[in-house]
Every structure is written in C-alpha cells, then in structure tokens.
Amino acid sequence: MVTLRRRAFYPVEGEGEQSFIKWLQILADQAQLNIHLDSKVLGGGGYKTMLEGARFYIERKNRKKSESCTLLIDVDRSNHDDGWSLAKLITEAAKYNITICAQKPNLEGLFVRLFQSKENLQFSGSGDVKKELRKLWPDYKKPVNASILKRKFTLRDLWRAAKFDPELHRLLSTIGFINKP
C-alpha cells in the first residue's frame, strides 16, 4: 500500500524564498519525511497584498488539498506600507487558517544565522545583514537557488539556528524536522 504524502503550501515573497522551500524539500526527501512542500512566488508587496495573493492561490489554484499553509514573509517587508502591521497580518491570516513565518529582518538574515557560531545574531536592519552576509558568503547572489543552499548548508545548520529562532523552529516542526513538544 502506498502512503500519500502530506502536503504543505508555502506562498513566498520571492524566488529566494521559493529556493529555500525547495531546499527544505531536498532535506525532507533525504530524511525520508513523507511530505510535499509546494510553493508559489507572490512577487512581494505589502503584508495585505501578500495575504491576498496567498488566499488567491489557496482558493483558485487548488492548494486546498494542502494540510497546512504558511506564508513566508520578511519583517522588513513592513516598509511596503499598505497599512498593515505584522500583528494585523497574523490576525487576518489566522481567519483563513494561514500561519505566518516572519523572517527577521529577512531571508538573508536567516542565511547568516545558518553559519556556525552566528545562529543567535540579531540585526537592526537589512543593511547590517548585507554587510555580515558579504563577509561570510562573498559570492552570494540573489536569488540563491536550492542546489547552492544544498552545497552551503546542512540540516544541522537549520537545527542549530532554530534553537534561537522561534519562527524557524515552528516551520521546521510543521514539516517534521523537529518533534513538536
């Protein structure tokens, strides 16, 4: 008997985030987790715009089969002011059974924290992230792709960073990389 894979849908801001989800799928396959991670690039915008895009793909593009939906957003996205705070986004998304994974301040900040001994770094803004990422990963180019992430980082790097990043911890838990308490 064939067991169907669990399905999870990840509407994401851009191509880099989509590559991150594809890399997580590679890791999930290697760990023999029975899950399919589906993602769709929303193309940015403010929080309200991104939630509307996520809802569009869930309702009209047959993502209803997914067991869960997590919207990956950068916290520095709030400068695309459409009148919504992160708190409002979380509240509104919950009405549609969509969880939020807020990357602080952005995806590149997460990449910095994946490096050994950098997992607990906090950044005041995206300028600090870019500077630190250039030091650690001089040939980094946006958007990064999943095969580069596979060569650069491991599941252990994710676990180590997740100890200091509750958003990443929750994301990895929903996939099955971390046992839920």
C-alpha positions as CSV (number, residue, x, y, z in Angstrom):
1,M,0.0,0.0,0.0
2,V,1.3,3.4,-1.0
3,T,1.1,6.1,1.7
4,L,0.1,9.5,0.3
5,R,2.5,12.4,1.2
6,R,1.3,15.1,3.5
7,R,1.1,18.4,1.6
8,A,2.1,21.8,2.8
9,F,1.7,25.0,0.8
10,Y,4.1,28.0,1.2
11,P,3.3,31.2,-0.6
12,V,6.5,33.2,-0.5
13,E,7.7,36.7,-1.2
14,G,10.2,35.9,-4.0
15,E,12.4,33.4,-5.8
16,G,15.0,33.2,-3.0
17,E,12.3,32.1,-0.5
18,Q,11.0,29.6,-3.1
19,S,14.5,28.2,-3.4
20,F,14.7,27.9,0.4
21,I,11.4,25.8,0.3
22,K,12.9,23.7,-2.5
23,W,16.0,23.1,-0.4
24,L,13.8,22.1,2.6
25,Q,12.1,19.6,0.2
26,I,15.5,18.1,-0.7
27,L,16.3,17.8,3.0
28,A,12.9,16.3,3.7
29,D,13.4,13.7,1.0
30,Q,16.8,12.8,2.4
31,A,15.3,12.4,5.8
32,Q,12.6,10.3,4.3
33,L,9.8,12.5,5.6
34,N,6.6,11.8,3.7
35,I,5.8,15.4,2.8
36,H,5.5,17.5,-0.3
37,L,6.3,21.2,0.1
38,D,4.6,23.3,-2.6
39,S,5.5,26.9,-3.0
40,K,4.3,29.8,-5.1
41,V,6.1,33.2,-5.6
42,L,3.8,36.1,-4.7
43,G,6.2,38.8,-6.1
44,G,6.4,41.0,-3.0
45,G,4.2,43.9,-1.9
46,G,3.0,44.8,1.5
47,Y,1.6,42.4,4.1
48,K,-2.1,42.8,2.9
49,T,-1.1,42.2,-0.7
50,M,0.8,39.1,0.1
51,L,-2.0,37.7,2.2
52,E,-4.4,38.4,-0.7
53,G,-2.1,36.6,-3.0
54,A,-1.8,33.6,-0.7
55,R,-5.6,33.4,-0.5
56,F,-5.9,33.5,-4.2
57,Y,-3.7,30.5,-4.7
58,I,-5.4,28.6,-2.0
59,E,-8.9,29.2,-3.3
60,R,-8.5,29.3,-7.0
61,K,-5.4,27.3,-7.8
62,N,-6.3,24.0,-6.0
63,R,-4.0,24.3,-3.0
64,K,-6.9,23.3,-0.7
65,K,-5.5,19.8,-0.6
66,S,-2.6,21.0,1.5
67,E,-2.6,20.1,5.1
68,S,-1.2,23.5,6.1
69,C,-0.4,26.9,4.6
70,T,2.5,29.0,5.9
71,L,3.1,32.4,4.4
72,L,6.9,33.2,4.4
73,I,7.5,37.0,4.7
74,D,10.3,39.2,5.6
75,V,9.8,41.5,8.6
76,D,11.5,44.3,6.6
77,R,8.5,44.0,4.2
78,S,6.6,46.3,6.5
79,N,8.2,49.3,4.7
80,H,5.9,48.5,1.8
81,D,3.2,50.3,3.7
82,D,-0.3,49.1,2.8
83,G,-1.5,50.0,6.3
84,W,-0.9,46.6,7.9
85,S,1.4,45.7,10.8
86,L,2.8,42.3,11.3
87,A,0.3,41.8,14.2
88,K,-2.6,42.6,11.8
89,L,-1.2,40.2,9.2
90,I,-1.0,37.4,11.7
91,T,-4.6,38.1,12.9
92,E,-6.0,38.3,9.4
93,A,-4.1,35.3,8.2
94,A,-5.5,33.2,11.1
95,K,-9.0,33.8,9.8
96,Y,-8.1,31.8,6.7
97,N,-6.1,29.1,8.5
98,I,-2.8,30.6,7.2
99,T,0.2,30.7,9.6
100,I,2.9,33.3,9.2
101,C,6.7,32.6,9.3
102,A,8.3,36.0,9.7
103,Q,12.0,36.1,8.8
104,K,13.8,38.7,10.9
105,P,14.7,41.0,9.3
106,N,14.7,39.0,6.0
107,L,15.7,35.7,4.3
108,E,19.3,36.8,4.2
109,G,19.3,37.3,8.0
110,L,18.3,33.6,8.2
111,F,21.2,32.6,5.9
112,V,23.6,34.5,8.2
113,R,22.3,32.6,11.2
114,L,22.9,29.3,9.4
115,F,26.6,29.8,9.6
116,Q,28.4,28.2,12.6
117,S,28.5,30.5,15.7
118,K,26.2,33.1,14.0
119,E,22.9,31.4,14.9
120,N,22.0,33.9,17.6
121,L,22.8,37.1,15.8
122,Q,20.1,39.8,15.8
123,F,20.1,42.6,13.2
124,S,18.8,46.1,13.5
125,G,18.1,46.3,9.7
126,S,18.7,44.8,6.3
127,G,21.9,46.9,5.8
128,D,23.6,45.1,8.7
129,V,22.5,41.8,7.2
130,K,24.0,42.5,3.8
131,K,27.3,43.6,5.4
132,E,27.5,40.4,7.5
133,L,26.4,38.1,4.7
134,R,29.1,39.6,2.3
135,K,31.8,38.8,4.9
136,L,30.6,35.2,5.4
137,W,29.5,34.4,1.9
138,P,31.3,36.7,-0.5
139,D,29.9,35.1,-3.7
140,Y,26.2,35.2,-2.5
141,K,23.9,36.4,-5.3
142,K,20.1,37.0,-5.1
143,P,18.1,34.9,-5.8
144,V,20.0,32.0,-4.5
145,N,18.9,28.6,-5.7
146,A,18.2,25.3,-3.9
147,S,21.3,23.5,-5.2
148,I,23.6,26.2,-3.9
149,L,21.8,26.1,-0.5
150,K,22.3,22.3,-0.5
151,R,26.1,22.7,-1.0
152,K,26.4,25.5,1.5
153,F,24.3,24.4,4.5
154,T,23.0,21.2,6.2
155,L,20.0,20.2,8.3
156,R,22.3,20.5,11.3
157,D,22.7,24.2,10.4
158,L,18.9,24.6,10.4
159,W,18.5,22.8,13.7
160,R,21.2,25.0,15.4
161,A,19.7,28.2,14.1
162,A,16.2,27.0,15.1
163,K,17.3,26.9,18.7
164,F,17.5,30.8,18.6
165,D,14.7,31.5,16.0
166,P,11.2,30.5,17.1
167,E,9.8,31.2,13.6
168,L,12.3,28.8,12.0
169,H,11.7,26.3,14.8
170,R,7.9,26.4,14.2
171,L,8.5,26.0,10.4
172,L,10.8,23.0,10.8
173,S,8.3,21.4,13.3
174,T,5.4,21.6,10.9
175,I,7.5,19.9,8.2
176,G,8.6,17.2,10.7
177,F,12.3,18.0,11.1
178,I,11.8,18.8,14.8
179,N,9.5,16.8,17.1
180,K,6.7,19.0,18.5
181,P,6.7,19.3,22.3
